[in-house]
């Protein structure tokens, strides 16, 4: 199946009157995280040394991630022609570094690494779907829908390989759950906070907490209940839980409440 390219986006439909400055800020940050996919491929190739099947899949995944970054970058520069992506990206990669020298997964096992990747793709697929619905700007809607579809496909890719490693490593349920929860809790770690800082000024030294709060206030605000429900279902499946029933309903309500409460708190604090 032919993958989309930047030429498939209707850039001529870009409408500056429908640009939300708050969304521009998080799109800039997202463009740099996606652009950093090449470094993630280096890490994954090291972790999965000897598994050529997965290494080839990871290389293809990384190319698509970088393309996501390029598409988001192009939109952000239409929305803000003064934005210097190269300078921002250098600030980001100079400050935030992946463990490229690692030869084993920071998650403790290859199965754990793939569970963590599933959690990431769960978040990105839900996020870009939510962002596409939150904006009324036509070009960004198209970009986000295409990225969201890719991220869902990436989830399926990592999930398939995770099942293969689960058969071999037999990672217990609690180990899978711990890995999944750990990766969810990292959603406010240095990567997104640093990208937000680097993309939106970066004139002063990087401090994680205020930038994490500023990013979270804007990013969480685009979610609606159905985005949360979908994300919770995908995450539950990745850790070995049934993505249906009362537990899914309860977790979805709880996660939605946490996000709404977090946004309201950050708004009051002026993040």
C-alpha positions in Angstrom: 0.0 0.0 0.0 1.4 3.4 -1.1 2.1 5.7 1.8 1.1 9.3 1.6 3.5 12.1 1.0 3.6 15.8 1.8 2.3 16.4 -1.8 -1.0 14.7 -0.8 -1.8 17.5 1.6 -4.0 20.3 0.3 -1.7 23.1 1.5 -3.5 25.5 -0.8 -6.5 25.1 1.5 -4.6 26.6 4.5 -6.8 29.2 6.1 -4.9 31.6 8.4 -8.2 32.9 9.8 -8.8 29.5 11.4 -5.4 29.2 13.1 -5.5 28.9 16.9 -2.3 30.3 18.4 -2.6 27.8 21.3 -2.7 24.9 18.9 0.3 26.3 16.9 2.4 26.0 20.1 1.7 22.3 20.6 2.0 21.5 16.9 5.5 23.0 16.9 6.4 20.8 19.8 4.9 17.7 18.2 6.8 18.3 14.9 10.1 18.0 16.7 9.2 14.9 18.7 8.1 13.2 15.4 11.2 14.5 13.6 13.3 12.7 16.3 12.1 9.3 15.0 15.4 8.7 13.4 17.2 8.6 16.7 14.5 6.2 18.1 15.3 3.9 15.2 18.9 3.8 16.3 17.9 2.9 19.8 15.4 0.2 18.6 18.0 -1.3 16.2 20.4 -1.6 19.1 17.8 -3.2 21.5 16.6 -5.6 18.8 20.0 -6.6 17.5 19.8 -9.9 15.6 16.1 -9.5 14.8 16.3 -8.3 11.3 12.6 -8.6 10.7 11.9 -6.1 13.5 14.8 -3.8 12.6 13.5 -3.4 9.1 10.0 -2.6 10.4 11.6 -0.1 12.9 13.5 1.6 10.1 10.3 2.0 8.0 8.4 3.2 11.1 11.1 5.9 11.7 10.8 7.2 8.1 7.1 7.7 8.6 7.6 9.4 11.9 10.1 11.8 10.4 7.6 12.5 7.6 5.0 13.3 10.3 7.5 15.9 11.7 8.0 17.4 8.3 4.2 17.7 7.7 3.7 19.3 11.1 6.7 21.6 10.6 5.3 22.8 7.2 2.0 23.6 8.7 3.5 25.4 11.7 5.6 27.5 9.4 2.5 28.5 7.4 0.8 29.4 10.7 3.9 31.3 11.9 6.3 32.2 9.1 8.8 33.6 11.7 9.4 30.2 13.3 12.9 28.8 12.9 12.4 25.1 13.0 16.1 24.2 12.6 17.2 26.4 15.5 14.4 25.0 17.7 15.2 21.4 16.8 18.8 21.9 17.6 17.8 23.4 21.0 15.7 20.3 21.6 18.2 17.6 20.6 21.0 19.4 22.4 19.0 19.3 25.6 17.0 16.0 25.3 19.0 12.9 24.4 17.8 9.4 23.9 19.9 6.5 25.2 21.5 5.7 21.8 24.3 3.8 23.4 21.9 1.3 25.0 22.2 -2.3 23.9 19.3 -3.5 26.0 15.8 -2.1 26.5 15.4 0.4 29.3 12.1 -1.4 30.0 14.0 -4.6 31.1 13.0 -6.8 28.1 12.2 -6.7 24.5 8.5 -7.5 25.2 8.5 -4.7 27.7 10.0 -2.3 25.1 7.2 -3.2 22.6 4.5 -2.7 25.3 5.9 0.7 25.9 5.9 1.4 22.1 2.2 0.3 22.0 1.4 2.8 24.8 3.1 5.6 22.9 1.3 4.8 19.7 -2.0 4.6 21.7 -1.3 8.2 22.9 -0.3 9.6 19.5 -3.2 8.0 17.6 -5.7 9.4 20.1 -4.0 12.7 20.3 -3.9 13.4 16.6 -7.5 12.3 16.2 -8.4 14.7 19.0 -6.3 17.5 17.4 -7.9 17.0 14.0 -11.4 17.4 15.6 -10.3 20.4 17.8 -9.1 22.5 14.9 -11.2 24.1 12.1 -8.1 24.7 9.9 -8.5 22.4 6.8 -4.8 21.7 6.2 -4.1 20.8 9.8 -7.2 18.6 9.9 -5.9 16.6 6.9 -2.4 16.3 8.3 -3.6 15.1 11.7 -6.0 12.6 10.2 -3.3 11.0 8.1 -0.9 10.9 11.1 -3.5 9.4 13.4 -4.1 6.6 10.8 -0.4 5.9 10.6 -0.1 5.8 14.4 -2.9 3.3 14.7 -1.1 1.1 12.1 2.1 1.5 14.1 0.3 0.3 17.2 -0.8 -2.8 15.3 2.8 -3.3 14.1 4.3 -3.1 17.6 1.5 -5.2 19.1 2.1 -8.0 16.6 5.8 -8.1 17.4 5.0 -7.8 21.1 2.9 -10.9 20.9 5.8 -12.7 19.3 8.2 -11.7 22.1 5.5 -12.5 24.8 5.4 -16.0 23.5 9.2 -16.3 24.0 9.7 -14.3 27.1 6.5 -15.0 29.0 6.4 -11.6 30.7 3.9 -11.9 33.5 0.7 -9.8 33.7 2.0 -7.6 36.5 5.2 -7.0 34.6 3.2 -5.9 31.5 0.9 -3.7 33.6 3.8 -2.1 35.4 5.5 -1.3 32.1 2.4 0.1 30.6 1.6 2.3 33.6 5.1 3.4 33.8 5.1 4.6 30.2 1.8 6.4 30.7 3.2 8.2 33.7 6.1 9.4 31.5 3.7 11.4 29.3 4.8 14.5 31.3 8.5 13.6 31.3 11.3 15.7 29.7 10.7 14.8 26.1 7.4 16.7 25.5 8.3 19.5 28.0 11.6 20.0 26.4 10.1 20.1 22.9 7.6 22.6 24.0 10.3 24.8 25.5 12.6 24.5 22.5 9.7 25.3 20.0 8.2 28.2 21.8 11.1 30.5 22.7 13.8 28.7 24.6 15.4 32.0 25.4 16.0 31.0 29.0 17.4 27.8 30.3 15.2 24.7 30.2 13.2 23.9 33.3 11.0 20.9 33.1 8.0 21.6 35.4 6.7 24.9 34.0 7.1 23.7 30.4 5.5 20.4 31.2 2.5 22.2 32.7 2.3 24.6 29.8 2.3 21.8 27.3 -0.2 19.7 29.3 -2.7 22.5 29.6 -2.9 22.9 25.8 -2.6 19.3 24.8 -5.1 17.8 27.2 -7.7 20.4 26.4 -8.2 19.0 22.9 -9.4 15.6 24.2 -13.1 14.6 24.3 -14.5 11.6 26.1 -14.5 9.4 23.0 -10.8 10.0 22.4 -10.1 9.0 26.0 -12.2 5.8 25.8 -10.5 4.7 22.6 -7.0 5.3 24.1 -7.9 3.4 27.3 -9.1 0.4 25.2 -5.9 0.3 23.2 -3.7 0.6 26.3 -5.7 -2.1 28.1 -5.2 -4.5 25.2 -1.5 -3.8 25.2 -1.0 -4.9 28.8 -3.3 -7.9 28.5 -6.6 -6.7 29.8 -9.9 -6.9 28.0 -10.6 -3.6 26.3 -14.3 -3.9 27.1 -16.7 -4.1 30.0 -16.9 -2.3 33.3 -13.2 -1.8 33.9 -12.8 -0.1 30.6 -15.8 2.2 31.3 -14.5 3.0 34.8 -10.9 3.7 33.7 -12.2 5.9 30.8 -14.3 8.0 33.2 -11.4 8.2 35.6 -8.9 9.2 33.0 -11.2 11.8 31.5 -11.8 13.3 35.0 -8.1 13.4 35.7 -7.4 15.3 32.4 -10.3 17.7 32.9 -9.1 18.4 36.5 -5.6 18.8 35.4 -6.5 21.3 32.7 -8.7 23.3 35.1 -5.9 23.4 37.6 -3.4 24.5 35.1 -5.7 27.2 33.8 -6.1 28.6 37.3 -2.4 28.5 37.8 -1.8 30.4 34.5 0.3 27.7 33.0 
